[in-house]
Amino acid sequence: MQQMFPCHQCGAQLEYEPGTHAQRCRYCGAENVIPASADEIHELDYVDHLNNAERTAETIDVITVKCVTCGAESTKPPNVTAGKCPFCGADIVATGASRKQLKPKALLPFDIDRKTAGNLFRDWIRGLWFAPNELRRRARQDAPVNGMYCPYWTYDCNTTTVYSGMRGDDYWTTESYTAFENGRHVTRTRQVRRTRWSPASGTVFNQFDDVLVVASNSLPREYAHELAPWDMQHLVPYQAGYLAGFGAESYQVDLRGGFELAKAIMASAIHATICADIGGDHQRVTSTASQYDNITFKHILLPIWISAYRYRGKVFRFLVNARTGEVQGERPWSWIKIALAVIALTAVVGIIVFLSAGSR
């Protein structure tokens, strides 16, 4: 993952050119085409890997640097001894450590370049309501935007789930009630909806394909998840040439931990299938027991542009999907602006009430 690609014309280091299948020299403009790989992107057997990982798994030596502030572990750029962490903006000294990791099977190359990502980032910030002025000032400046390949797991599996619960069927009854009209009590009737509950149980089956799990603890998981969808049909076999000029984070969530997160993602789809199987107008699921079979996985890298800065001692991260341009991120709030808006709204409501009272 630390392979260097010297330019054949001037000797400078080549960088991958987003949106292409080539590397470009920043100094002389020479290009180096990344040859199409003949490798196929295969799913790997999950159980077999857990049982025989040390003996059969294809691994790579990764030289990483760990940020002591946020814990991110990213690849160490060649000949770089200091810099800022791309995930939190903290100063780091790039003392690298070598470790073996499962080799990525595939990646999505960067499609959006740095300039476009910066524009998307700034447009997103300018559209935030009640953002501090400092944040908006940063949007007008050239805030650092870092390109990172971030680790993900994908899981395929078949599930068999035994459940028990309750089925609710609505029905209507006529109810009498007493109302006070024209100075006297009168009896009226109305339709009331009620629900009849009955026990339900059964077995449902689900098939899952490419359940995507973020294998990073450095990214805000909620926002990283919202970067989806990814155009997974354009995955290419892993080649180091696509990483030239970009960082790559090592996975911090291992294969087993990733599948536990995948189970949580699959649970909502399983619950929906159970509710459809119960039928009726309402459903209550009281117990479930799922079995997971034919589990396969891939370790892949997905491209994300990241901008991070500190505001009042807290780190805020902004993420751009480097394929689709989707922007997600953490944001600070200006409580002064919110308070002023509340005061202004209260004043407007008060004026409306006053004018309404005066017109009577």
C-alpha positions in Angstrom: 0.0 0.0 0.0 3.1 2.2 0.1 4.2 1.5 -3.4 5.8 4.5 -5.2 5.3 5.2 -8.9 8.1 7.4 -10.4 7.4 9.4 -13.6 9.1 7.9 -16.6 9.9 11.4 -17.9 11.0 13.5 -14.9 11.2 11.0 -12.0 8.7 12.8 -9.8 6.0 10.7 -8.0 2.9 10.0 -10.0 -0.6 10.5 -8.5 -3.8 8.8 -9.5 -6.0 11.1 -11.6 -9.6 10.9 -10.4 -12.2 9.9 -13.0 -9.6 8.0 -15.1 -7.7 4.8 -15.1 -4.3 6.5 -15.2 -1.7 8.3 -13.0 -0.5 11.8 -13.8 2.7 13.7 -13.1 1.9 17.1 -11.4 5.2 18.5 -12.9 5.5 17.4 -16.5 1.9 16.1 -17.2 3.1 12.6 -18.2 0.5 9.9 -17.8 0.9 6.3 -16.8 -2.1 4.1 -17.6 -3.1 1.6 -14.9 -3.6 -1.7 -16.8 -7.0 -3.4 -16.4 -6.6 -6.3 -14.0 -7.5 -9.8 -15.1 -8.4 -10.8 -11.5 -12.0 -11.4 -10.6 -13.6 -10.1 -7.5 -14.6 -13.1 -5.5 -16.5 -13.4 -2.3 -14.6 -15.2 0.5 -16.0 -17.8 2.8 -16.5 -16.2 6.2 -16.4 -19.3 8.4 -13.4 -20.8 6.6 -11.5 -17.5 6.9 -12.2 -17.4 10.7 -10.9 -20.9 11.1 -7.9 -20.8 8.7 -7.1 -17.1 8.4 -3.4 -17.3 9.4 -2.7 -20.2 7.1 -4.7 -19.2 4.0 -5.5 -15.5 4.0 -3.8 -13.2 1.5 -2.3 -10.4 3.5 -0.3 -7.3 2.8 2.3 -5.4 4.9 0.9 -2.0 5.8 3.0 0.8 7.2 0.6 2.9 9.3 0.8 6.0 11.5 -1.7 6.3 14.4 -3.1 9.6 15.5 -2.9 9.8 19.3 -5.8 12.3 19.3 -8.6 10.4 17.4 -7.0 7.0 17.0 -7.1 6.9 13.2 -4.6 4.6 11.6 -3.7 5.6 8.1 -0.9 4.7 5.7 2.3 6.7 6.0 3.1 8.8 2.9 6.6 8.2 1.6 9.2 10.6 2.8 6.7 12.4 5.1 7.8 12.9 8.7 5.1 15.2 10.0 1.7 16.5 9.1 -2.0 16.7 10.1 -4.3 13.8 10.7 -6.9 13.8 7.8 -9.6 12.6 10.2 -9.4 15.2 13.0 -6.8 17.9 11.9 -4.5 17.3 14.8 -0.7 17.6 14.3 1.0 14.2 14.1 4.5 12.9 13.8 4.6 10.2 11.2 6.4 7.4 13.0 5.2 4.4 11.1 4.6 0.9 12.3 4.4 -2.2 10.1 1.6 -4.7 10.4 -0.1 -7.4 8.4 -3.7 -6.9 7.3 -6.1 -8.8 5.1 -5.5 -7.6 1.6 -8.4 -5.6 0.0 -10.1 -7.5 -2.8 -11.5 -4.5 -4.6 -11.9 -0.7 -4.5 -13.8 2.1 -6.1 -11.4 4.6 -7.7 -11.8 8.3 -7.0 -14.2 9.9 -9.5 -14.5 13.4 -8.1 -11.3 15.5 -7.9 -10.1 17.7 -5.0 -11.3 21.0 -6.5 -14.8 19.7 -7.0 -14.9 18.1 -3.6 -13.8 21.5 -2.0 -16.6 23.3 -3.9 -19.2 20.7 -2.7 -17.9 21.0 0.8 -18.1 24.8 0.8 -21.6 24.8 -0.8 -22.8 22.4 1.9 -21.5 24.6 4.7 -23.0 27.8 3.2 -26.4 26.0 3.2 -26.3 25.2 6.9 -28.8 27.2 9.0 -27.6 28.6 12.3 -23.9 27.8 11.7 -21.3 29.8 13.5 -19.7 32.6 11.5 -16.3 31.0 11.9 -17.5 28.0 10.1 -18.8 30.1 7.2 -15.5 32.0 7.1 -13.7 28.6 6.7 -16.0 27.8 3.9 -14.8 30.8 2.0 -11.2 29.9 2.6 -9.3 26.9 1.1 -10.1 24.5 3.9 -7.9 21.4 3.6 -9.7 18.5 1.9 -8.0 15.1 2.1 -8.6 12.1 -0.2 -8.8 8.9 1.8 -9.6 5.3 0.8 -11.6 4.1 3.8 -12.0 0.4 4.7 -15.4 -1.4 4.4 -16.6 -5.0 4.7 -19.4 -6.4 2.6 -21.3 -9.5 3.7 -23.7 -11.8 1.9 -25.7 -14.4 3.7 -29.0 -16.3 4.0 -31.0 -16.0 7.2 -33.6 -18.3 8.7 -35.6 -16.6 11.5 -38.1 -18.3 13.9 -40.3 -15.7 15.5 -43.3 -15.3 17.8 -45.5 -12.3 18.3 -49.1 -10.9 18.0 -51.3 -10.0 15.1 -53.7 -7.1 15.5 -56.8 -6.9 13.3 -58.9 -3.8 13.5 -62.7 -3.8 13.7 -65.4 -1.2 14.3 -68.1 -1.0 17.0 -70.9 1.4 17.6 -70.7 3.3 20.9 -73.3 5.4 22.6 -72.3 8.6 24.4 -74.0 11.6 26.0 -73.5 15.1 24.8 -74.7 18.5 26.1 -76.5 20.4 23.3 -78.8 23.4 23.5 -79.0 23.3 27.3 -79.9 19.6 27.6 -78.3 16.1 27.5 -78.7 14.0 24.4 -77.6 10.6 23.4 -75.5 10.1 20.3 -73.6 7.2 18.7 -70.2 7.0 17.0 -68.0 4.4 15.3 -65.0 3.4 17.4 -62.0 1.4 16.1 -60.8 -1.4 18.2 -58.1 -4.0 17.7 -58.4 -7.8 18.2 -55.0 -9.4 19.1 -54.2 -13.0 18.4 -51.0 -15.0 18.8 -48.7 -15.4 15.8 -45.6 -17.4 15.1 -43.6 -18.7 12.1 -40.4 -18.9 10.2 -39.2 -16.4 7.6 -36.2 -16.4 5.2 -34.1 -13.6 3.9 -31.3 -13.3 1.4 -28.7 -10.5 1.8 -26.2 -9.2 -0.8 -23.4 -6.8 -0.1 -24.4 -5.6 3.3 -22.0 -2.7 3.7 -20.2 -2.1 7.0 -17.8 0.7 7.8 -14.6 -0.9 9.1 -13.3 2.4 10.5 -13.7 3.9 14.0 -12.3 7.2 12.9 -15.3 8.2 10.7 -18.5 9.3 12.3 -20.4 6.1 11.6 -23.8 7.7 11.2 -22.6 10.1 8.5 -20.4 7.5 6.8 -23.5 5.3 6.4 -25.4 8.2 4.9 -22.9 8.5 2.1 -24.6 5.5 0.5 -25.5 4.4 -2.1 -22.2 3.5 -3.7 -22.0 2.3 -7.3 -20.7 -1.1 -6.3 -21.1 -2.4 -9.8 -18.0 -0.4 -10.7 -15.7 -2.0 -8.2 -12.3 -2.8 -9.7 -9.8 -5.4 -8.4 -7.4 -3.9 -5.9 -4.3 -2.3 -7.5 -1.9 -0.1 -5.6 -1.8 2.3 -8.6 -5.2 3.7 -7.7 -3.8 4.7 -4.2 -0.9 6.8 -5.6 -1.3 10.3 -4.1 -4.0 9.3 -1.7 -4.1 8.0 1.9 -5.7 4.8 3.0 -7.0 3.9 6.5 -6.3 0.5 8.0 -9.4 -1.3 9.2 -10.0 -1.1 12.9 -13.2 -3.2 13.0 -12.1 -6.8 12.3 -14.0 -9.3 10.2 -15.9 -10.8 13.2 -16.8 -7.4 14.6 -17.9 -6.2 11.2 -20.4 -9.1 10.9 -21.9 -8.2 14.3 -22.5 -4.7 12.9 -24.0 -6.3 9.7 -26.4 -8.3 11.8 -27.7 -5.1 13.3 -28.2 -3.7 9.7 -30.0 -6.9 8.6 -32.2 -6.9 11.7 -34.5 -4.2 10.3 -35.1 -6.1 7.0 -35.7 -9.3 9.0 -38.2 -7.4 11.2 -40.0 -6.1 8.1 -40.3 -9.6 6.7 -41.7 -10.9 10.0 -44.3 -8.1 10.1 -45.4 -9.0 6.5 -45.6 -12.7 7.4 -47.8 -11.9 10.5 -50.1 -9.8 8.4 -53.1 -7.9 9.9 -53.3 -4.2 10.6 -50.7 -4.2 13.5 -47.9 -6.5 14.5 -46.0 -7.1 17.7 -42.8 -9.1 17.6 -42.0 -10.6 21.0 -39.1 -13.0 20.2 -36.8 -13.9 17.3 -34.0 -16.4 16.7 -32.0 -16.0 13.5 -29.6 -18.5 11.9 -27.0 -17.2 9.4 -25.8 -19.5 6.6 -23.7 -19.3 3.5 -21.8 -16.2 4.8 -19.3 -14.7 2.4 -17.5 -11.4 2.6 -15.2 -8.9 0.8 -12.7 -6.4 2.1 -13.0 -3.3 -0.1 -11.8 0.4 -0.1 -14.1 3.2 -0.9 -13.0 6.8 -1.8 -14.0 9.7 0.6 -12.9 13.3 0.7 -12.6 14.4 4.3 -12.3 17.9 5.8 -11.8 18.2 9.6 -11.3 21.1 11.9 -11.6 22.0 15.6 -14.2 24.4 16.9 -14.2 25.2 20.6 -12.2 22.0 21.4 -14.4 19.6 19.5 -13.6 18.0 16.1 -16.1 18.3 13.3 -15.7 16.1 10.2 -17.2 16.6 6.8 -17.3 13.7 4.3 -17.8 13.7 0.5 -18.6 10.6 -1.4 -15.9 10.7 -4.1 -18.1 8.9 -6.5 -21.5 10.6 -6.2 -20.7 13.9 -4.5 -23.0 13.2 -1.6 -22.0 15.4 1.4 -22.5 14.5 5.0 -21.0 15.8 8.2 -21.0 17.0 11.8 -21.9 20.6 12.4 -21.7 23.0 15.3 -24.6 25.3 16.1 -24.5 29.0 16.9 -26.7 29.3 20.0 -26.6 33.1 19.7 -28.2 32.9 16.2 -30.8 30.4 17.5 -31.6 32.6 20.5 -31.9 35.6 18.2 -34.2 33.7 15.9 -36.4 32.6 18.8 -36.6 36.2 20.0 -37.5 37.4 16.5 -40.1 34.7 16.1 -41.7 35.5 19.5 -41.8 39.2 18.5 -43.5 38.4 15.2 -46.1 36.2 16.9 -46.7 38.9 19.5 -47.3 41.5 16.9 -49.7 39.3 15.0 -51.7 38.6 18.2 -51.7 42.3 19.1 -52.9 43.3 15.6 -55.6 40.6 15.7 -56.8 41.7 19.1 -56.9 45.3 17.9 -59.0 44.6 14.8 -61.9 43.0 16.8 
